[in-house]
Amino acid sequence: MKQTERVLTCLMPIIAILLLLALFSSLRADLRRLEQESRTLRQQQQGETSEIETLPLEKEETYISDVSMYNLGDPLQTDDSPCIGASMVNLCQLSKYINVCASNCFDMGTRLEIVGLGECIVLDRMNSRYGCEMIDWAIGKDEEAYSGKYDVIIK
């Protein structure tokens, strides 16, 4: 019986990771739909007609981008709902398990590897004044933010 318990103990983290991956892949389609609905709603509320364009990039393409950081949950750096991103997901809770980033250039759910920082998933947007010029890496509310140029790999 103890050997079975040890096997289960070893398999639990793997099962949890597989469940999370399945969850994220199923959420990706939902995030794209929610992103479009959210964008349409914001445009209707603001009377805008133009959309933020996304870059048509191939998978595993590498380029250099400015990467800044913002503190999730800080209303001075976000809007009046600092934990709810453009994907309509509670990013403060989700960021405990994955790295979150904001970009106007990539579809919601796109995985980016930022060399030197790690991998993040695009689940938020930045103010439209930033266009496609940079990526915003989400960090904890009390962490120190910094910025710089990094190699970015689109996955």
N, C-alpha and C positions, 0 to 999 in steps of 0.2 A: 504494500500500500504506500510506503514511503517513497518508493521509486516513482510511482504514478504521480504522487504529489510534487516531486521534484521536476518531473517532466512538465506537468501543468504549470508550475511556477516559472519555468524557463519559457514556455510557450505563451504565457499571458502577455508579456510586452510585445511579442511579435503579432499576436492576434489583435492587440489594441492598435498597433501601427497599421495593420492591414485594414481594420475597420475604419480608421481615420482616413486612409487613402481612398477607400471606397466612398466614404462620406464626402470627401472633397471633390472627387470626380463627379459624383451625382449633384453636388451643390454648384458645380461650375456652370451647368446649363441654367440652373435657377438664378445664379448670380448674373449671368448675361441678360436673362429676361428681366430681372429686377433692375439692372443697370439701365436698360432701355426704358422701362416704365418710369424709373426715377428721373432720368434725364428728360423724358417727355413731360412729366409733371412739373419739374423745375422750369422748363422752358415755357410751359403754359402759364405758370404763376408769374414768371418774369417777363412774359411777352416776347421771348426770344424765339428765333426760328432756326438759328444755326446750331449745329452739333459740334462737339469737340471731335476732331478727326483722330483716328488711330493710325499708327504707322503700319503699312503692310510689310511686316518683316517675316522672314523665313525662320523656321525653328533652328535652334542652336547657332544663331547668328551672334557675332560678338561685335561690340562697339564700345566707345568710351563716352561716359556721361557724367555730368555733375550729379552728385548724390548729396542731398541734405538730409537732416534728421528733424523729426518733430516729436513732441511729447504727447503720446496718446492720453486723452482724458483731460488735457489742459485747454480750457475754453479760450484762453488768450492766443492759442496757436491753431485752433480749429474753429468750428462754429458753435452755435448754442447747444448742440447735442454732441459733445466731444467724443463720446465712445461709439456712436453710430456713424459708420462710414458710408460712402456712396453706395456700397453694396448692400446697405440696410442690415448689416450684421453688427453685433456688438463686438467691436474690434478690441476693446479693453479685455474682454474675456478670452477671445480667440488668440490674442497675442501671447497668452500664457503657454500656448502649445505650438504656435508657428510664428515665423517672422512675417510681418505685414508691411507692405509698402504702398505708396500712392503714386500714380502716374496717369497723366492724360494721354499717353502714347500707346498704351497696351490695353487689350481687352481685360475685363475683370477675370480673375482666376489664372492669369498668365504667371508662370513661375519664372523668376529672374534670379540668376546667380550673380551676385555682386562680389567680384574677386576682392578678398580682404575683409569682407563683412559676413558673407554667407548667402544663403538662399532665402528669398522672400516670395510671397504671393501677392499680386496686385489685387487689393480689395478696397481701395479708396481712390479718390480723385483729389487733385489739387485745384486751387483757384485757377480759373481759366486764363488769368493773366500770365501764368507760367507756361502755357502751351505745352509743347513736347520737349522742352529744353532740359528738364531734369527729372529725377526720381526722388521721392521723399520716403525715407526709411523711418518706420514708426518705432519709437522706443518708449520705455516706461516713463511715467509722469515725472519721476524724480531723477532720471538719468541725465547725464550731461550730453548735450547735442553738439555735433561737429559736422563738417561737410568737406567735400573734396571731389576730385575726379577719380573715377574707378572704371575698370573694365566691367562691362555688363554682358552676360551671356543669356540670351532669351531661350527658354526651354519650352 
